[in-house]
Each structure stands twice: as C-alpha cells, then as structure tokens.
Amino acid sequence: MLLGHVWGLFTNPEKEWKNIRKENCSVGKCYCSHILLLAAIPPVSLFIGSTTFGWQLGDSPTTGFPTSFALKISILYYITILVGIFSVGALIRWMSKTYDADAGLPLSVGLAAYTATPLLLVGIMGLFQILWLYLVIGLPALAYSVYLLYTGVPIMMDIPKEKGFLFSSAVLGVGLIVLIAVMAATAILWGTDLLGLTPEYIDK
C-alpha cells in the first residue's frame, strides 16, 4: 500500500519495523511505494515557497527565486534525496557483515528510507521559508529519525539490541558524513556556474 507504513512508524515503530521486514520488498518497490512520493515533499515545497512567498530578513524586502532557477534547484534537490537514500542504504549493506548481519540491499535501503521519513515530511516547511520555524519543527523531526534508526536497526538487521546500538551509531556517523558531503557539494555548485546554479533573486 502506498505510504502504508508512515502512520505505524509514528504510533508503534517497533511493530511497524517488524511489518516492514516481513514484507522484504525489492528496492524498486520500496522506491515506488514510499520514497518517490515522500522525497518530492521538500523540493516541491521549496519550489512553491521560494517562487510564491519568498523570504524576508529583518527589514529588507521580501526576496525569492525566479521560476526557472527554482525549478533547477528543486529537481537537483529531488535527485539528491533519491541518490542519498540509496547511498546510505548501500553503505548499511556494506557495514552489515561487520555486525554479523546480512539483510541484503532491499532491507538496507528500506531502513534508510523509512528512517528518513520524519525529515522528508518536515520538508513541507519549505513552503514558509522561515528559519525559526525550520528549527522548531526540524529538530524534533531529526531526533525522531534518530530514534527510528536505533529502534529499526536491530529488527531490520535481525541482530541483538546490543549490536544494534553499535550498528545504529555507525550508521548515524555515515549519515552525517553523507549530509556534510552533500552540503559541501551544494556550496561549491552554488558558488560556481558549473550547472547554471549561480543564485538568482527577485523581489516579491
């Protein structure tokens, strides 16, 4: 069922992780039933927010992006999310043997995808372009994603909770490295014209 596990991850995560593992769906099915739709929330919200509402810093005029530029960065943002989830899943698969777990790539990608669910949902805040609102809602979403990770790893990888804690910590570290790499790449592309992404601004 499309997005069928989202509610369960918030109401009874341990039970839902068990249901996800039982499904043992393919990478393609995981993407089609969960990732493709949820991953669209942040870039679509960014596009609408930056072209329709814009943002304001202090007493300065409200600023936004022209539609053509906003479309470029939103598409790139979407692709980055899709590739990022798969990359973390592949790294989980690679690390699994260290912890005597061999769940396969589909379950590893599923773990990465469902763990990211709160962060993808909170991407709707891109509509409003308000920094303090990002912090107020984004930090709890990040904390809950970490909780889902530590809850899900022992179940999805079928390992004891003690090993699951160590594995989860390793995955968290890898996730942070991937995030930093993406941010660095974004800064480089933002400051150059390699992909035509030199920032363009308009008054709203």
C-alpha positions in Angstrom: 0.0 0.0 0.0 1.3 3.4 -0.9 2.9 5.1 2.2 1.2 2.3 4.2 3.9 2.3 6.9 4.1 6.0 7.7 1.4 6.1 10.4 2.7 3.0 12.1 6.2 4.4 12.3 4.8 7.2 14.4 2.3 5.3 16.5 4.1 1.9 17.1 7.5 1.9 15.5 8.8 -1.4 16.7 5.7 -3.2 15.4 5.9 -1.3 12.1 9.6 -2.2 11.6 8.7 -5.9 12.0 6.0 -5.5 9.4 8.4 -3.8 7.0 10.9 -6.6 7.5 8.3 -9.2 6.8 7.4 -7.6 3.5 11.0 -7.9 2.3 10.1 -5.7 -0.7 12.5 -5.0 -3.5 14.4 -1.7 -3.9 12.2 -0.8 -6.8 9.0 -1.4 -4.8 10.4 0.5 -1.8 11.1 3.5 -4.0 7.7 3.3 -5.8 5.6 2.8 -2.7 7.4 5.2 -0.3 10.5 7.1 -1.4 9.5 8.7 -4.7 6.4 10.4 -3.2 7.9 11.4 0.2 11.2 12.6 -1.4 9.1 15.1 -3.5 7.8 16.9 -0.5 10.9 19.0 0.3 11.7 20.1 -3.3 8.1 20.8 -4.2 7.7 22.8 -1.0 11.0 24.7 -1.7 9.8 25.5 -5.3 6.4 26.8 -4.1 7.8 28.7 -1.1 10.7 30.4 -3.0 8.6 31.4 -6.0 5.3 32.3 -4.4 6.0 33.5 -0.9 9.8 34.2 -0.7 11.6 35.1 2.5 12.4 38.3 4.4 15.5 39.1 6.6 14.9 41.9 9.0 13.6 45.0 7.4 14.8 44.0 3.9 12.3 43.5 1.1 10.8 40.0 0.6 13.0 38.1 -1.8 12.5 34.9 -3.8 13.8 32.9 -6.8 12.7 33.2 -10.4 10.7 30.2 -11.5 13.3 28.9 -13.9 16.1 28.9 -11.2 13.8 27.5 -8.5 12.9 24.6 -10.9 16.5 23.8 -11.5 17.4 23.6 -7.8 14.2 21.7 -6.9 14.9 19.0 -9.5 18.5 18.7 -8.3 17.3 18.6 -4.7 14.9 15.7 -5.5 17.6 13.7 -7.3 20.0 14.3 -4.4 17.5 12.9 -1.9 16.8 9.8 -4.0 20.6 9.2 -4.5 21.3 10.0 -0.9 18.9 7.4 0.4 20.2 4.7 -1.9 23.8 5.6 -1.0 23.1 5.3 2.8 21.3 2.0 2.2 24.2 0.7 0.2 26.6 1.7 3.0 24.4 0.0 5.6 24.5 -3.2 3.4 28.3 -2.9 3.2 28.7 -2.4 7.0 26.2 -5.1 7.9 28.7 -8.0 7.8 30.8 -6.3 10.5 27.9 -6.7 12.9 27.0 -10.3 11.7 24.0 -9.0 9.8 23.4 -9.8 6.2 19.9 -8.4 5.4 20.6 -7.6 1.8 20.3 -4.4 -0.2 16.5 -4.1 -0.2 16.2 -4.2 3.6 19.1 -1.9 3.9 17.6 0.7 1.5 14.3 0.3 3.3 15.9 1.0 6.6 17.5 4.2 5.3 14.2 5.2 3.6 11.9 4.7 6.5 14.3 6.2 9.0 14.3 9.4 6.9 10.5 9.6 6.9 10.2 12.4 9.6 12.8 14.5 7.8 11.1 14.2 4.5 7.7 15.0 5.9 9.0 18.1 7.7 10.3 19.3 4.3 6.8 20.8 3.9 8.2 23.7 5.9 9.9 24.8 2.7 6.6 26.5 1.9 7.1 29.1 4.5 10.9 29.9 4.3 11.0 30.9 8.0 14.3 29.9 9.7 13.0 29.7 13.3 10.1 27.5 12.1 12.6 25.2 10.5 14.4 24.9 13.8 11.3 24.4 16.0 9.9 21.6 13.8 13.1 20.3 12.2 15.0 19.5 15.3 12.3 17.2 16.8 12.0 15.5 13.3 15.7 14.9 13.3 15.5 13.5 16.9 12.7 11.2 15.9 14.6 9.9 12.8 17.5 9.0 15.1 15.0 7.2 17.4 13.6 5.3 14.4 17.2 4.4 13.4 18.0 2.9 16.8 14.7 1.2 17.0 14.8 -0.2 13.5 18.4 -1.5 13.1 18.1 -4.5 15.5 14.8 -5.5 13.9 15.7 -4.9 10.2 19.2 -6.4 10.5 18.0 -9.2 12.8 20.7 -8.7 15.4 20.7 -8.3 19.2 19.9 -4.9 20.6 23.5 -4.5 21.9 25.0 -4.9 18.5 22.1 -2.9 17.1 23.1 0.1 19.2 26.7 0.0 17.9 25.5 -0.6 14.3 23.0 2.3 14.6 25.8 4.6 15.9 27.9 3.7 12.9 25.0 4.3 10.5 24.4 7.7 12.2 28.0 8.6 11.6 27.8 7.6 8.0 24.6 9.6 7.6 26.3 12.7 9.0 29.2 12.3 6.6 26.9 12.0 3.6 25.0 15.1 4.8 28.2 17.1 5.1 29.3 15.9 1.7 26.0 17.0 0.1 26.2 20.4 1.9 29.8 20.9 0.6 28.8 19.9 -2.9 25.9 22.3 -2.7 28.1 25.2 -1.6 30.5 24.5 -4.4 27.8 24.3 -7.1 26.1 27.4 -5.5 29.2 29.5 -5.9 30.1 28.4 -9.4 28.2 28.2 -12.7 29.0 24.5 -13.4 25.3 23.6 -13.7 23.9 27.0 -14.2 23.1 27.3 -10.5 24.5 30.7 -9.7 21.9 32.2 -7.4 19.3 34.4 -8.9 17.0 36.6 -6.8 13.9 38.7 -7.4 11.8 40.9 -5.1 8.4 39.6 -4.3 
